């Protein structure tokens, strides 16, 4: 069977692959501790579930406008004004089937063969493949751990060329948890304005920040950049609604109209019931957010301290999201029984085979000297998982 040539450009998601493998091994009876999934382990809040049940009972189960209901668009507009100081018309909002779908649609309507899109790395594994599927070329900005895994103006300026169309900014970041301050975003904005490029601001982890950190969106920090910024967000992470599949974009009316038209020929509207639930998520009681974030902070502190205590590993403290991205350079070259650790993939396989712990290799994110662990799991799992990892590492010589 001949497949389209574009399929040769992309790879399966390693995070979904490691999660699926862990589930398969559990089905075989193995006690797997999984640190792979980027998914809150909390249930969706009851008020949000009740809104969905109400939508079903009142028959809100038909097609909606392709780009989302007016009610949800207005809830998004209110959220962006309330939380980010950004004002948009309904025509500048589009709702899609998750933030991932939103990003894919955006890249499809914005880019083509010959374009280049800048991506600070380490980065979410899907960004480069999505860019490739649009026909454009991803250009990686390699950030340094010593600088908190954040791009600086000098690095950005050095990568902007004649073919550069856009930059994707993800703050807080998957996989590092790095988050940009207002001052850092303002400095980047000056370079972006010089280069006259688009910013795709992926704010999906906006609400999950720690230690008093104040999230800022680049368009709110620099209003002069607002016409060139597309804000992407959703309800999956903040409200533990991963399965509900609601994401959205806010930006230039022409771009949003193009995304809506493109969506009309692939998925049509997002699920009506999920849209009703998302309205409640954005407009309703927000108290569950604080409870969830405080628990994530507790888990973060325990995990980072535990990883730092393992010889050969070190871990920066994430400012946001729910991932630890420990440096494993001190383990490269070690081995057990002839099994050598040559990079992050070898270590991930070793931990799964030796002690039934599933982590994600750092290489697909952009660094083979790191691995990613999600602490969106119970404290009991984190405690047991770290204990197993420490034992497995102690066996390497």
LOLO-906677 format. One record per residue (C-alpha): residue number from 1; x negated, y negated, z. Coordinates in steps of 0.1 Angstrom, whole numbers, plus 5000, padded with zeros to 4 digits. Example, Ala and Ser with C-alpha at 12.3 -4.5 7.8 and 13.67 -1.06 7.14 Angstrom:
% residues 2
k: 1	xx: 4877	yy: 5045	zz: 5078
k: 2	xx: 4863	yy: 5011	zz: 5071
This chain:
% residues 397
k: 1	xx: 5000	yy: 5000	zz: 5000
k: 2	xx: 4985	yy: 4966	zz: 4990
k: 3	xx: 4990	yy: 4939	zz: 5015
k: 4	xx: 4987	yy: 4901	zz: 5010
k: 5	xx: 4951	yy: 4889	zz: 5011
k: 6	xx: 4960	yy: 4865	zz: 5039
k: 7	xx: 4963	yy: 4895	zz: 5063
k: 8	xx: 4925	yy: 4901	zz: 5060
k: 9	xx: 4920	yy: 4866	zz: 5076
k: 10	xx: 4936	yy: 4874	zz: 5109
k: 11	xx: 4932	yy: 4897	zz: 5139
k: 12	xx: 4957	yy: 4912	zz: 5163
k: 13	xx: 4960	yy: 4892	zz: 5195
k: 14	xx: 4935	yy: 4907	zz: 5220
k: 15	xx: 4956	yy: 4896	zz: 5250
k: 16	xx: 4987	yy: 4914	zz: 5237
k: 17	xx: 4966	yy: 4944	zz: 5227
k: 18	xx: 4950	yy: 4948	zz: 5262
k: 19	xx: 4984	yy: 4944	zz: 5278
k: 20	xx: 4999	yy: 4971	zz: 5256
k: 21	xx: 4970	yy: 4994	zz: 5263
k: 22	xx: 4974	yy: 4989	zz: 5300
k: 23	xx: 5011	yy: 4997	zz: 5297
k: 24	xx: 5003	yy: 5029	zz: 5277
k: 25	xx: 4978	yy: 5041	zz: 5303
k: 26	xx: 5003	yy: 5034	zz: 5331
k: 27	xx: 5028	yy: 5056	zz: 5312
k: 28	xx: 5002	yy: 5084	zz: 5314
k: 29	xx: 5002	yy: 5081	zz: 5351
k: 30	xx: 4971	yy: 5059	zz: 5356
k: 31	xx: 4972	yy: 5032	zz: 5382
k: 32	xx: 4961	yy: 5002	zz: 5361
k: 33	xx: 4956	yy: 4968	zz: 5375
k: 34	xx: 4963	yy: 4944	zz: 5347
k: 35	xx: 4947	yy: 4909	zz: 5344
k: 36	xx: 4955	yy: 4905	zz: 5308
k: 37	xx: 4990	yy: 4889	zz: 5304
k: 38	xx: 4994	yy: 4852	zz: 5303
k: 39	xx: 5028	yy: 4855	zz: 5319
k: 40	xx: 5041	yy: 4843	zz: 5353
k: 41	xx: 5051	yy: 4873	zz: 5375
k: 42	xx: 5079	yy: 4852	zz: 5390
k: 43	xx: 5115	yy: 4857	zz: 5380
k: 44	xx: 5133	yy: 4830	zz: 5361
k: 45	xx: 5150	yy: 4807	zz: 5387
k: 46	xx: 5186	yy: 4816	zz: 5394
k: 47	xx: 5201	yy: 4783	zz: 5383
k: 48	xx: 5186	yy: 4788	zz: 5349
k: 49	xx: 5199	yy: 4823	zz: 5346
k: 50	xx: 5233	yy: 4811	zz: 5357
k: 51	xx: 5234	yy: 4786	zz: 5329
k: 52	xx: 5227	yy: 4813	zz: 5304
k: 53	xx: 5255	yy: 4835	zz: 5319
k: 54	xx: 5279	yy: 4805	zz: 5317
k: 55	xx: 5269	yy: 4800	zz: 5280
k: 56	xx: 5278	yy: 4836	zz: 5272
k: 57	xx: 5311	yy: 4834	zz: 5291
k: 58	xx: 5322	yy: 4802	zz: 5273
k: 59	xx: 5313	yy: 4817	zz: 5239
k: 60	xx: 5282	yy: 4797	zz: 5231
k: 61	xx: 5269	yy: 4826	zz: 5211
k: 62	xx: 5269	yy: 4812	zz: 5175
k: 63	xx: 5245	yy: 4795	zz: 5152
k: 64	xx: 5233	yy: 4760	zz: 5164
k: 65	xx: 5216	yy: 4733	zz: 5143
k: 66	xx: 5183	yy: 4746	zz: 5130
k: 67	xx: 5161	yy: 4723	zz: 5150
k: 68	xx: 5180	yy: 4727	zz: 5183
k: 69	xx: 5212	yy: 4714	zz: 5199
k: 70	xx: 5216	yy: 4677	zz: 5207
k: 71	xx: 5220	yy: 4686	zz: 5243
k: 72	xx: 5186	yy: 4703	zz: 5245
k: 73	xx: 5170	yy: 4676	zz: 5224
k: 74	xx: 5183	yy: 4650	zz: 5248
k: 75	xx: 5170	yy: 4671	zz: 5278
k: 76	xx: 5136	yy: 4672	zz: 5261
k: 77	xx: 5137	yy: 4634	zz: 5254
k: 78	xx: 5146	yy: 4628	zz: 5291
k: 79	xx: 5117	yy: 4650	zz: 5303
k: 80	xx: 5092	yy: 4634	zz: 5280
k: 81	xx: 5102	yy: 4599	zz: 5292
k: 82	xx: 5104	yy: 4609	zz: 5329
k: 83	xx: 5072	yy: 4629	zz: 5331
k: 84	xx: 5050	yy: 4615	zz: 5303
k: 85	xx: 5063	yy: 4580	zz: 5296
k: 86	xx: 5069	yy: 4589	zz: 5260
k: 87	xx: 5101	yy: 4579	zz: 5242
k: 88	xx: 5115	yy: 4597	zz: 5211
k: 89	xx: 5147	yy: 4598	zz: 5191
k: 90	xx: 5165	yy: 4630	zz: 5185
k: 91	xx: 5151	yy: 4630	zz: 5149
k: 92	xx: 5116	yy: 4632	zz: 5164
k: 93	xx: 5123	yy: 4664	zz: 5183
k: 94	xx: 5124	yy: 4700	zz: 5170
k: 95	xx: 5131	yy: 4731	zz: 5190
k: 96	xx: 5116	yy: 4765	zz: 5180
k: 97	xx: 5113	yy: 4801	zz: 5192
k: 98	xx: 5086	yy: 4795	zz: 5217
k: 99	xx: 5056	yy: 4771	zz: 5216
k: 100	xx: 5036	yy: 4796	zz: 5196
k: 101	xx: 5063	yy: 4794	zz: 5169
k: 102	xx: 5063	yy: 4756	zz: 5171
k: 103	xx: 5025	yy: 4755	zz: 5166
k: 104	xx: 5027	yy: 4780	zz: 5136
k: 105	xx: 5054	yy: 4759	zz: 5119
k: 106	xx: 5034	yy: 4727	zz: 5125
k: 107	xx: 5003	yy: 4741	zz: 5110
k: 108	xx: 5022	yy: 4754	zz: 5080
k: 109	xx: 5037	yy: 4720	zz: 5071
k: 110	xx: 5006	yy: 4699	zz: 5078
k: 111	xx: 4977	yy: 4718	zz: 5064
k: 112	xx: 4965	yy: 4735	zz: 5032
k: 113	xx: 4935	yy: 4747	zz: 5013
k: 114	xx: 4906	yy: 4723	zz: 5017
k: 115	xx: 4917	yy: 4709	zz: 5051
k: 116	xx: 4897	yy: 4713	zz: 5083
k: 117	xx: 4912	yy: 4715	zz: 5118
k: 118	xx: 4890	yy: 4709	zz: 5149
k: 119	xx: 4894	yy: 4733	zz: 5178
k: 120	xx: 4874	yy: 4729	zz: 5211
k: 121	xx: 4862	yy: 4763	zz: 5222
k: 122	xx: 4866	yy: 4784	zz: 5242
k: 123	xx: 4902	yy: 4783	zz: 5230
k: 124	xx: 4934	yy: 4802	zz: 5228
k: 125	xx: 4928	yy: 4831	zz: 5204
k: 126	xx: 4958	yy: 4822	zz: 5181
k: 127	xx: 4946	yy: 4787	zz: 5171
k: 128	xx: 4919	yy: 4798	zz: 5146
k: 129	xx: 4941	yy: 4825	zz: 5130
k: 130	xx: 4971	yy: 4801	zz: 5127
k: 131	xx: 4948	yy: 4776	zz: 5110
k: 132	xx: 4936	yy: 4803	zz: 5086
k: 133	xx: 4971	yy: 4813	zz: 5078
k: 134	xx: 4979	yy: 4777	zz: 5068
k: 135	xx: 4950	yy: 4779	zz: 5042
k: 136	xx: 4929	yy: 4754	zz: 5062
k: 137	xx: 4895	yy: 4760	zz: 5078
k: 138	xx: 4891	yy: 4760	zz: 5116
k: 139	xx: 4860	yy: 4741	zz: 5127
k: 140	xx: 4849	yy: 4750	zz: 5162
k: 141	xx: 4837	yy: 4725	zz: 5188
k: 142	xx: 4816	yy: 4746	zz: 5211
k: 143	xx: 4819	yy: 4731	zz: 5246
k: 144	xx: 4795	yy: 4738	zz: 5275
k: 145	xx: 4803	yy: 4754	zz: 5308
k: 146	xx: 4780	yy: 4730	zz: 5325
k: 147	xx: 4803	yy: 4702	zz: 5312
k: 148	xx: 4835	yy: 4719	zz: 5324
k: 149	xx: 4843	yy: 4734	zz: 5290
k: 150	xx: 4855	yy: 4700	zz: 5277
k: 151	xx: 4847	yy: 4682	zz: 5244
k: 152	xx: 4831	yy: 4648	zz: 5247
k: 153	xx: 4833	yy: 4619	zz: 5223
k: 154	xx: 4798	yy: 4626	zz: 5209
k: 155	xx: 4806	yy: 4662	zz: 5200
k: 156	xx: 4839	yy: 4652	zz: 5185
k: 157	xx: 4824	yy: 4624	zz: 5164
k: 158	xx: 4797	yy: 4648	zz: 5151
k: 159	xx: 4824	yy: 4672	zz: 5137
k: 160	xx: 4847	yy: 4648	zz: 5120
k: 161	xx: 4842	yy: 4649	zz: 5083
k: 162	xx: 4859	yy: 4640	zz: 5050
k: 163	xx: 4880	yy: 4671	zz: 5051
k: 164	xx: 4891	yy: 4668	zz: 5088
k: 165	xx: 4928	yy: 4665	zz: 5092
k: 166	xx: 4935	yy: 4672	zz: 5129
k: 167	xx: 4923	yy: 4683	zz: 5163
k: 168	xx: 4941	yy: 4707	zz: 5186
k: 169	xx: 4938	yy: 4698	zz: 5222
k: 170	xx: 4950	yy: 4722	zz: 5249
k: 171	xx: 4949	yy: 4708	zz: 5285
k: 172	xx: 4950	yy: 4725	zz: 5308
k: 173	xx: 4933	yy: 4751	zz: 5287
k: 174	xx: 4938	yy: 4788	zz: 5280
k: 175	xx: 4913	yy: 4805	zz: 5288
k: 176	xx: 4892	yy: 4782	zz: 5310
k: 177	xx: 4917	yy: 4762	zz: 5330
k: 178	xx: 4899	yy: 4731	zz: 5321
k: 179	xx: 4919	yy: 4699	zz: 5321
k: 180	xx: 4911	yy: 4664	zz: 5307
k: 181	xx: 4914	yy: 4633	zz: 5329
k: 182	xx: 4930	yy: 4601	zz: 5316
k: 183	xx: 4896	yy: 4586	zz: 5312
k: 184	xx: 4883	yy: 4615	zz: 5292
k: 185	xx: 4914	yy: 4615	zz: 5269
k: 186	xx: 4911	yy: 4578	zz: 5263
k: 187	xx: 4874	yy: 4582	zz: 5252
k: 188	xx: 4884	yy: 4610	zz: 5228
k: 189	xx: 4913	yy: 4589	zz: 5215
k: 190	xx: 4889	yy: 4561	zz: 5204
k: 191	xx: 4870	yy: 4586	zz: 5183
k: 192	xx: 4902	yy: 4602	zz: 5169
k: 193	xx: 4915	yy: 4568	zz: 5159
k: 194	xx: 4882	yy: 4560	zz: 5142
k: 195	xx: 4885	yy: 4593	zz: 5122
k: 196	xx: 4922	yy: 4587	zz: 5114
k: 197	xx: 4931	yy: 4623	zz: 5122
k: 198	xx: 4962	yy: 4639	zz: 5138
k: 199	xx: 4963	yy: 4652	zz: 5173
k: 200	xx: 4982	yy: 4684	zz: 5181
k: 201	xx: 4986	yy: 4682	zz: 5219
k: 202	xx: 4994	yy: 4717	zz: 5234
k: 203	xx: 5008	yy: 4708	zz: 5268
k: 204	xx: 5023	yy: 4742	zz: 5277
k: 205	xx: 5004	yy: 4744	zz: 5310
k: 206	xx: 5012	yy: 4708	zz: 5319
k: 207	xx: 5030	yy: 4716	zz: 5352
k: 208	xx: 5005	yy: 4742	zz: 5365
k: 209	xx: 4977	yy: 4720	zz: 5379
k: 210	xx: 4959	yy: 4720	zz: 5413
k: 211	xx: 4942	yy: 4699	zz: 5439
k: 212	xx: 4961	yy: 4668	zz: 5432
k: 213	xx: 4951	yy: 4666	zz: 5395
k: 214	xx: 4973	yy: 4643	zz: 5375
k: 215	xx: 4982	yy: 4657	zz: 5341
k: 216	xx: 4981	yy: 4632	zz: 5313
k: 217	xx: 4991	yy: 4635	zz: 5276
k: 218	xx: 4968	yy: 4617	zz: 5252
k: 219	xx: 4997	yy: 4599	zz: 5236
k: 220	xx: 5008	yy: 4584	zz: 5269
k: 221	xx: 4972	yy: 4575	zz: 5278
k: 222	xx: 4967	yy: 4557	zz: 5245
k: 223	xx: 5000	yy: 4545	zz: 5230
k: 224	xx: 4982	yy: 4534	zz: 5198
k: 225	xx: 4976	yy: 4571	zz: 5192
k: 226	xx: 5013	yy: 4580	zz: 5196
k: 227	xx: 5021	yy: 4578	zz: 5159
k: 228	xx: 4994	yy: 4603	zz: 5151
k: 229	xx: 5001	yy: 4627	zz: 5179
k: 230	xx: 5025	yy: 4657	zz: 5179
k: 231	xx: 5032	yy: 4669	zz: 5215
k: 232	xx: 5039	yy: 4706	zz: 5218
k: 233	xx: 5054	yy: 4721	zz: 5249
k: 234	xx: 5080	yy: 4747	zz: 5261
k: 235	xx: 5097	yy: 4763	zz: 5291
k: 236	xx: 5078	yy: 4796	zz: 5291
k: 237	xx: 5051	yy: 4790	zz: 5316
k: 238	xx: 5065	yy: 4763	zz: 5339
k: 239	xx: 5098	yy: 4780	zz: 5344
k: 240	xx: 5088	yy: 4816	zz: 5340
k: 241	xx: 5108	yy: 4819	zz: 5309
k: 242	xx: 5084	yy: 4837	zz: 5286
k: 243	xx: 5111	yy: 4861	zz: 5272
k: 244	xx: 5136	yy: 4833	zz: 5265
k: 245	xx: 5114	yy: 4819	zz: 5236
k: 246	xx: 5120	yy: 4782	zz: 5237
k: 247	xx: 5093	yy: 4757	zz: 5226
k: 248	xx: 5094	yy: 4723	zz: 5211
k: 249	xx: 5075	yy: 4695	zz: 5194
k: 250	xx: 5079	yy: 4658	zz: 5195
k: 251	xx: 5063	yy: 4635	zz: 5170
k: 252	xx: 5065	yy: 4616	zz: 5137
k: 253	xx: 5099	yy: 4618	zz: 5122
k: 254	xx: 5086	yy: 4629	zz: 5088
k: 255	xx: 5066	yy: 4658	zz: 5104
k: 256	xx: 5095	yy: 4669	zz: 5125
k: 257	xx: 5118	yy: 4669	zz: 5095
k: 258	xx: 5094	yy: 4690	zz: 5076
k: 259	xx: 5091	yy: 4715	zz: 5105
k: 260	xx: 5129	yy: 4717	zz: 5107
k: 261	xx: 5131	yy: 4724	zz: 5070
k: 262	xx: 5104	yy: 4750	zz: 5072
k: 263	xx: 5121	yy: 4767	zz: 5102
k: 264	xx: 5154	yy: 4768	zz: 5083
k: 265	xx: 5138	yy: 4793	zz: 5059
k: 266	xx: 5123	yy: 4816	zz: 5085
k: 267	xx: 5141	yy: 4819	zz: 5118
k: 268	xx: 5168	yy: 4793	zz: 5116
k: 269	xx: 5178	yy: 4781	zz: 5151
k: 270	xx: 5164	yy: 4794	zz: 5184
k: 271	xx: 5188	yy: 4816	zz: 5204
k: 272	xx: 5218	yy: 4796	zz: 5215
k: 273	xx: 5219	yy: 4811	zz: 5250
k: 274	xx: 5182	yy: 4804	zz: 5256
k: 275	xx: 5188	yy: 4768	zz: 5246
k: 276	xx: 5215	yy: 4764	zz: 5272
k: 277	xx: 5192	yy: 4779	zz: 5298
k: 278	xx: 5164	yy: 4755	zz: 5287
k: 279	xx: 5187	yy: 4725	zz: 5292
k: 280	xx: 5192	yy: 4736	zz: 5329
k: 281	xx: 5154	yy: 4742	zz: 5332
k: 282	xx: 5146	yy: 4707	zz: 5322
k: 283	xx: 5175	yy: 4689	zz: 5338
k: 284	xx: 5181	yy: 4710	zz: 5369
k: 285	xx: 5165	yy: 4717	zz: 5402
k: 286	xx: 5127	yy: 4716	zz: 5399
k: 287	xx: 5118	yy: 4729	zz: 5434
k: 288	xx: 5108	yy: 4763	zz: 5420
k: 289	xx: 5079	yy: 4747	zz: 5402
k: 290	xx: 5062	yy: 4736	zz: 5434
k: 291	xx: 5066	yy: 4770	zz: 5450
k: 292	xx: 5051	yy: 4788	zz: 5420
k: 293	xx: 5022	yy: 4764	zz: 5416
k: 294	xx: 5013	yy: 4766	zz: 5452
k: 295	xx: 5012	yy: 4804	zz: 5450
k: 296	xx: 4991	yy: 4802	zz: 5418
k: 297	xx: 4967	yy: 4779	zz: 5437
k: 298	xx: 4964	yy: 4804	zz: 5465
k: 299	xx: 4957	yy: 4832	zz: 5441
k: 300	xx: 4932	yy: 4811	zz: 5421
k: 301	xx: 4912	yy: 4803	zz: 5452
k: 302	xx: 4910	yy: 4840	zz: 5462
k: 303	xx: 4901	yy: 4852	zz: 5427
k: 304	xx: 4874	yy: 4826	zz: 5421
k: 305	xx: 4858	yy: 4832	zz: 5455
k: 306	xx: 4860	yy: 4870	zz: 5449
k: 307	xx: 4844	yy: 4867	zz: 5414
k: 308	xx: 4817	yy: 4844	zz: 5426
k: 309	xx: 4808	yy: 4870	zz: 5453
k: 310	xx: 4801	yy: 4897	zz: 5427
k: 311	xx: 4763	yy: 4898	zz: 5418
k: 312	xx: 4758	yy: 4889	zz: 5381
k: 313	xx: 4791	yy: 4869	zz: 5379
k: 314	xx: 4799	yy: 4832	zz: 5384
k: 315	xx: 4832	yy: 4814	zz: 5379
k: 316	xx: 4842	yy: 4778	zz: 5375
k: 317	xx: 4872	yy: 4767	zz: 5395
k: 318	xx: 4901	yy: 4762	zz: 5370
k: 319	xx: 4919	yy: 4729	zz: 5372
k: 320	xx: 4951	yy: 4742	zz: 5358
k: 321	xx: 4969	yy: 4771	zz: 5340
k: 322	xx: 4965	yy: 4806	zz: 5356
k: 323	xx: 4933	yy: 4820	zz: 5342
k: 324	xx: 4898	yy: 4826	zz: 5356
k: 325	xx: 4870	yy: 4827	zz: 5330
k: 326	xx: 4840	yy: 4841	zz: 5348
k: 327	xx: 4805	yy: 4840	zz: 5333
k: 328	xx: 4791	yy: 4876	zz: 5330
k: 329	xx: 4757	yy: 4867	zz: 5314
k: 330	xx: 4740	yy: 4882	zz: 5345
k: 331	xx: 4755	yy: 4916	zz: 5336
k: 332	xx: 4744	yy: 4917	zz: 5300
k: 333	xx: 4718	yy: 4944	zz: 5295
k: 334	xx: 4728	yy: 4965	zz: 5325
k: 335	xx: 4741	yy: 5000	zz: 5320
k: 336	xx: 4755	yy: 5031	zz: 5337
k: 337	xx: 4748	yy: 5067	zz: 5325
k: 338	xx: 4736	yy: 5054	zz: 5291
k: 339	xx: 4766	yy: 5031	zz: 5287
k: 340	xx: 4752	yy: 4996	zz: 5280
k: 341	xx: 4769	yy: 4963	zz: 5286
k: 342	xx: 4760	yy: 4943	zz: 5255
k: 343	xx: 4788	yy: 4918	zz: 5257
k: 344	xx: 4823	yy: 4910	zz: 5270
k: 345	xx: 4840	yy: 4938	zz: 5250
k: 346	xx: 4817	yy: 4964	zz: 5265
k: 347	xx: 4824	yy: 4951	zz: 5300
k: 348	xx: 4862	yy: 4951	zz: 5294
k: 349	xx: 4861	yy: 4987	zz: 5282
k: 350	xx: 4838	yy: 4998	zz: 5310
k: 351	xx: 4861	yy: 4983	zz: 5337
k: 352	xx: 4892	yy: 4999	zz: 5322
k: 353	xx: 4876	yy: 5033	zz: 5318
k: 354	xx: 4856	yy: 5033	zz: 5351
k: 355	xx: 4881	yy: 5017	zz: 5376
k: 356	xx: 4914	yy: 5012	zz: 5357
k: 357	xx: 4912	yy: 4974	zz: 5356
k: 358	xx: 4923	yy: 4956	zz: 5324
k: 359	xx: 4906	yy: 4923	zz: 5316
k: 360	xx: 4904	yy: 4904	zz: 5283
k: 361	xx: 4870	yy: 4900	zz: 5265
k: 362	xx: 4858	yy: 4865	zz: 5262
k: 363	xx: 4845	yy: 4869	zz: 5226
k: 364	xx: 4879	yy: 4863	zz: 5209
k: 365	xx: 4883	yy: 4831	zz: 5229
k: 366	xx: 4848	yy: 4819	zz: 5218
k: 367	xx: 4823	yy: 4832	zz: 5243
k: 368	xx: 4809	yy: 4867	zz: 5246
k: 369	xx: 4793	yy: 4858	zz: 5279
k: 370	xx: 4827	yy: 4855	zz: 5297
k: 371	xx: 4858	yy: 4875	zz: 5304
k: 372	xx: 4893	yy: 4863	zz: 5311
k: 373	xx: 4914	yy: 4873	zz: 5340
k: 374	xx: 4950	yy: 4861	zz: 5346
k: 375	xx: 4960	yy: 4855	zz: 5382
k: 376	xx: 4997	yy: 4854	zz: 5372
k: 377	xx: 5000	yy: 4887	zz: 5391
k: 378	xx: 5005	yy: 4896	zz: 5428
k: 379	xx: 4980	yy: 4889	zz: 5455
k: 380	xx: 4979	yy: 4926	zz: 5462
k: 381	xx: 4969	yy: 4933	zz: 5426
k: 382	xx: 4942	yy: 4906	zz: 5427
k: 383	xx: 4928	yy: 4920	zz: 5460
k: 384	xx: 4927	yy: 4956	zz: 5447
k: 385	xx: 4915	yy: 4946	zz: 5413
k: 386	xx: 4886	yy: 4926	zz: 5426
k: 387	xx: 4876	yy: 4954	zz: 5449
k: 388	xx: 4875	yy: 4978	zz: 5420
k: 389	xx: 4856	yy: 4953	zz: 5398
k: 390	xx: 4830	yy: 4948	zz: 5425
k: 391	xx: 4826	yy: 4986	zz: 5429
k: 392	xx: 4822	yy: 4991	zz: 5391
k: 393	xx: 4796	yy: 4963	zz: 5388
k: 394	xx: 4776	yy: 4978	zz: 5417
k: 395	xx: 4772	yy: 5010	zz: 5397
k: 396	xx: 4754	yy: 4991	zz: 5368
k: 397	xx: 4716	yy: 4992	zz: 5368
